[in-house]
Amino acid sequence: MSDPSQESRAHQNAALSFVNDCLRYFGGLDQKVRVRQTNRGPWFILYGPIMQTVRFVKAAAVLTGDRHSLGAHVLARSALEYAVTVQYAYLRADGLDRLEKSSAAHQLELFERLAKWQHDATYKDMAKRVATPIGAKSMPPIMQILDVLDPEHIVLQSTYAVLSQISHVRAGSQHRFFELVDGQVVLVPGRDDDRFAHVSTGALAIATMGVTWVYARLTEDAEMIAMLEAASGRLDIPIRYDEDWSADERAHPDWPTRERRS
């Protein structure tokens, strides 16, 4: 029987290799992109979040490769949060409208707070120019998005919870930088051992898969879609999360569901 730790390392290496392949893909893209007219609406809403996800992933990959994986947790968590938001907005029937509504509402709230805190009328003028979509609901909280995409709690919730142990002040960060040796407290401020490095790496692969697939769909890059589908099977990472949703929940009800794919 093979060593489980060796299998874990092999899977981590495969996940990082996939992430780096996608980073090279985004790095080699022409700044001029052709997008079909029917995809232009989603494109303008999702391109920014997609590229921000890519930037988070790229920075986290550098830290992971430079033995600073603890620092990568925060970036991996942010990348995952962005990626599931992109997937929800693209796949859900009202997702794009909800994302636009939430983005406008947050911007309006920010300008109003800055105007109050800094006593600057400029921010009041900026707030007046924010166009908030009428009728649309706002995006659900992040944990609800995770539940919608992963209702059986197979991976997304546990991954997000583990990465949050570093992103917030938790026991994992409070206790890790000292230890008790022969009754003496020894400080170890440089400790970087990371028993959850595989979770961080997995989150980067999940996030990368999610946004790269949406980008490839919007630009109709058949070659990249084929590569992602192959990687999805190899790494056991979904490329999309709507296969079990009802037709009225799906923005693209003509796409195969899990039953039709099997």
Contacts in CASP RR format, 6 or more apart in sequence:
PFRMAT RR
TARGET T0000
AUTHOR 0000-0000-0000
METHOD contacts of the structure
MODEL  1
MSDPSQESRAHQNAALSFVNDCLRYFGGLDQKVRVRQTNRGPWFILYGPI
MQTVRFVKAAAVLTGDRHSLGAHVLARSALEYAVTVQYAYLRADGLDRLE
KSSAAHQLELFERLAKWQHDATYKDMAKRVATPIGAKSMPPIMQILDVLD
PEHIVLQSTYAVLSQISHVRAGSQHRFFELVDGQVVLVPGRDDDRFAHVS
TGALAIATMGVTWVYARLTEDAEMIAMLEAASGRLDIPIRYDEDWSADER
AHPDWPTRERRS
8 198 0 8 1.000
11 198 0 8 1.000
11 235 0 8 1.000
12 197 0 8 1.000
12 198 0 8 1.000
12 201 0 8 1.000
12 202 0 8 1.000
14 234 0 8 1.000
14 235 0 8 1.000
15 201 0 8 1.000
15 202 0 8 1.000
15 204 0 8 1.000
15 205 0 8 1.000
15 235 0 8 1.000
16 61 0 8 1.000
16 64 0 8 1.000
16 65 0 8 1.000
16 201 0 8 1.000
16 204 0 8 1.000
16 205 0 8 1.000
18 205 0 8 1.000
18 208 0 8 1.000
18 209 0 8 1.000
18 231 0 8 1.000
18 235 0 8 1.000
19 57 0 8 1.000
19 61 0 8 1.000
19 201 0 8 1.000
19 204 0 8 1.000
19 205 0 8 1.000
19 208 0 8 1.000
20 61 0 8 1.000
21 227 0 8 1.000
21 231 0 8 1.000
22 54 0 8 1.000
22 57 0 8 1.000
22 208 0 8 1.000
22 209 0 8 1.000
22 212 0 8 1.000
23 54 0 8 1.000
23 57 0 8 1.000
23 58 0 8 1.000
23 61 0 8 1.000
23 208 0 8 1.000
25 212 0 8 1.000
25 224 0 8 1.000
26 51 0 8 1.000
26 54 0 8 1.000
26 212 0 8 1.000
26 215 0 8 1.000
33 219 0 8 1.000
34 219 0 8 1.000
35 43 0 8 1.000
35 218 0 8 1.000
35 219 0 8 1.000
36 220 0 8 1.000
39 217 0 8 1.000
39 218 0 8 1.000
39 219 0 8 1.000
39 220 0 8 1.000
41 96 0 8 1.000
42 90 0 8 1.000
42 96 0 8 1.000
42 218 0 8 1.000
43 218 0 8 1.000
45 89 0 8 1.000
45 96 0 8 1.000
45 99 0 8 1.000
45 100 0 8 1.000
46 86 0 8 1.000
46 89 0 8 1.000
46 90 0 8 1.000
46 96 0 8 1.000
46 99 0 8 1.000
46 214 0 8 1.000
46 218 0 8 1.000
47 215 0 8 1.000
47 218 0 8 1.000
49 82 0 8 1.000
49 85 0 8 1.000
49 86 0 8 1.000
49 89 0 8 1.000
49 211 0 8 1.000
50 86 0 8 1.000
50 211 0 8 1.000
50 214 0 8 1.000
50 215 0 8 1.000
52 82 0 8 1.000
53 79 0 8 1.000
53 82 0 8 1.000
53 83 0 8 1.000
53 86 0 8 1.000
53 207 0 8 1.000
53 208 0 8 1.000
53 211 0 8 1.000
54 208 0 8 1.000
54 211 0 8 1.000
56 75 0 8 1.000
56 76 0 8 1.000
56 78 0 8 1.000
56 79 0 8 1.000
56 82 0 8 1.000
56 207 0 8 1.000
57 75 0 8 1.000
57 76 0 8 1.000
57 79 0 8 1.000
57 204 0 8 1.000
57 207 0 8 1.000
57 208 0 8 1.000
59 75 0 8 1.000
60 71 0 8 1.000
60 72 0 8 1.000
60 75 0 8 1.000
60 76 0 8 1.000
60 79 0 8 1.000
60 200 0 8 1.000
60 204 0 8 1.000
61 72 0 8 1.000
61 204 0 8 1.000
63 69 0 8 1.000
63 71 0 8 1.000
63 72 0 8 1.000
63 75 0 8 1.000
64 72 0 8 1.000
64 197 0 8 1.000
64 200 0 8 1.000
64 201 0 8 1.000
64 204 0 8 1.000
67 192 0 8 1.000
68 192 0 8 1.000
69 192 0 8 1.000
69 194 0 8 1.000
69 197 0 8 1.000
69 200 0 8 1.000
70 166 0 8 1.000
70 192 0 8 1.000
70 194 0 8 1.000
71 166 0 8 1.000
72 200 0 8 1.000
72 204 0 8 1.000
73 163 0 8 1.000
73 165 0 8 1.000
73 166 0 8 1.000
73 167 0 8 1.000
73 194 0 8 1.000
73 196 0 8 1.000
73 200 0 8 1.000
74 163 0 8 1.000
74 166 0 8 1.000
74 167 0 8 1.000
76 163 0 8 1.000
76 200 0 8 1.000
76 201 0 8 1.000
76 202 0 8 1.000
76 203 0 8 1.000
76 204 0 8 1.000
76 207 0 8 1.000
77 160 0 8 1.000
77 163 0 8 1.000
77 164 0 8 1.000
77 166 0 8 1.000
77 167 0 8 1.000
77 203 0 8 1.000
79 203 0 8 1.000
79 204 0 8 1.000
79 207 0 8 1.000
79 208 0 8 1.000
80 156 0 8 1.000
80 159 0 8 1.000
80 160 0 8 1.000
80 163 0 8 1.000
80 203 0 8 1.000
80 206 0 8 1.000
80 207 0 8 1.000
81 142 0 8 1.000
81 160 0 8 1.000
82 207 0 8 1.000
82 211 0 8 1.000
83 206 0 8 1.000
83 207 0 8 1.000
83 208 0 8 1.000
83 210 0 8 1.000
83 211 0 8 1.000
84 142 0 8 1.000
84 145 0 8 1.000
84 146 0 8 1.000
84 149 0 8 1.000
84 156 0 8 1.000
84 207 0 8 1.000
85 99 0 8 1.000
85 139 0 8 1.000
85 142 0 8 1.000
85 145 0 8 1.000
86 210 0 8 1.000
86 211 0 8 1.000
86 214 0 8 1.000
87 149 0 8 1.000
87 210 0 8 1.000
87 211 0 8 1.000
87 214 0 8 1.000
87 240 0 8 1.000
87 241 0 8 1.000
88 95 0 8 1.000
88 99 0 8 1.000
88 139 0 8 1.000
88 145 0 8 1.000
88 148 0 8 1.000
88 149 0 8 1.000
88 241 0 8 1.000
89 95 0 8 1.000
89 96 0 8 1.000
89 98 0 8 1.000
89 99 0 8 1.000
89 139 0 8 1.000
90 96 0 8 1.000
90 214 0 8 1.000
90 217 0 8 1.000
90 251 0 8 1.000
91 240 0 8 1.000
91 241 0 8 1.000
91 242 0 8 1.000
91 245 0 8 1.000
91 250 0 8 1.000
91 251 0 8 1.000
91 252 0 8 1.000
92 98 0 8 1.000
92 148 0 8 1.000
92 242 0 8 1.000
92 249 0 8 1.000
92 250 0 8 1.000
92 251 0 8 1.000
93 248 0 8 1.000
93 249 0 8 1.000
93 250 0 8 1.000
93 251 0 8 1.000
94 136 0 8 1.000
94 137 0 8 1.000
95 139 0 8 1.000
95 251 0 8 1.000
96 251 0 8 1.000
97 133 0 8 1.000
97 136 0 8 1.000
97 137 0 8 1.000
98 136 0 8 1.000
98 137 0 8 1.000
98 138 0 8 1.000
98 139 0 8 1.000
98 140 0 8 1.000
99 139 0 8 1.000
100 133 0 8 1.000
100 136 0 8 1.000
101 132 0 8 1.000
101 133 0 8 1.000
101 135 0 8 1.000
101 136 0 8 1.000
101 137 0 8 1.000
101 138 0 8 1.000
101 139 0 8 1.000
102 138 0 8 1.000
102 139 0 8 1.000
104 130 0 8 1.000
104 131 0 8 1.000
104 132 0 8 1.000
104 133 0 8 1.000
105 132 0 8 1.000
105 138 0 8 1.000
107 130 0 8 1.000
108 127 0 8 1.000
108 130 0 8 1.000
108 132 0 8 1.000
111 123 0 8 1.000
111 124 0 8 1.000
111 126 0 8 1.000
111 127 0 8 1.000
111 130 0 8 1.000
112 123 0 8 1.000
112 124 0 8 1.000
112 127 0 8 1.000
114 120 0 8 1.000
114 123 0 8 1.000
115 121 0 8 1.000
115 122 0 8 1.000
115 123 0 8 1.000
115 124 0 8 1.000
115 127 0 8 1.000
139 145 0 8 1.000
140 148 0 8 1.000
142 160 0 8 1.000
143 157 0 8 1.000
143 160 0 8 1.000
146 156 0 8 1.000
146 157 0 8 1.000
146 160 0 8 1.000
147 153 0 8 1.000
147 157 0 8 1.000
148 241 0 8 1.000
149 156 0 8 1.000
149 241 0 8 1.000
150 156 0 8 1.000
150 157 0 8 1.000
150 241 0 8 1.000
151 244 0 8 1.000
155 206 0 8 1.000
156 206 0 8 1.000
158 199 0 8 1.000
159 199 0 8 1.000
159 202 0 8 1.000
159 203 0 8 1.000
159 206 0 8 1.000
160 203 0 8 1.000
162 196 0 8 1.000
162 199 0 8 1.000
163 196 0 8 1.000
163 199 0 8 1.000
163 200 0 8 1.000
163 203 0 8 1.000
164 170 0 8 1.000
165 171 0 8 1.000
165 172 0 8 1.000
165 173 0 8 1.000
165 196 0 8 1.000
166 172 0 8 1.000
166 173 0 8 1.000
176 191 0 8 1.000
177 187 0 8 1.000
177 188 0 8 1.000
177 189 0 8 1.000
177 190 0 8 1.000
177 191 0 8 1.000
178 185 0 8 1.000
178 186 0 8 1.000
178 187 0 8 1.000
178 188 0 8 1.000
179 185 0 8 1.000
179 186 0 8 1.000
179 188 0 8 1.000
180 186 0 8 1.000
194 200 0 8 1.000
202 237 0 8 1.000
205 235 0 8 1.000
205 237 0 8 1.000
206 237 0 8 1.000
209 228 0 8 1.000
209 231 0 8 1.000
209 232 0 8 1.000
209 235 0 8 1.000
209 237 0 8 1.000
209 238 0 8 1.000
209 239 0 8 1.000
210 238 0 8 1.000
210 239 0 8 1.000
210 240 0 8 1.000
212 224 0 8 1.000
212 228 0 8 1.000
213 225 0 8 1.000
213 228 0 8 1.000
213 239 0 8 1.000
213 240 0 8 1.000
215 221 0 8 1.000
216 224 0 8 1.000
216 225 0 8 1.000
216 228 0 8 1.000
217 225 0 8 1.000
228 239 0 8 1.000
229 239 0 8 1.000
231 237 0 8 1.000
232 238 0 8 1.000
232 239 0 8 1.000
240 255 0 8 1.000
242 249 0 8 1.000
242 250 0 8 1.000
242 251 0 8 1.000
242 252 0 8 1.000
242 255 0 8 1.000
243 256 0 8 1.000
243 257 0 8 1.000
243 258 0 8 1.000
243 261 0 8 1.000
244 257 0 8 1.000
244 258 0 8 1.000
247 253 0 8 1.000
END
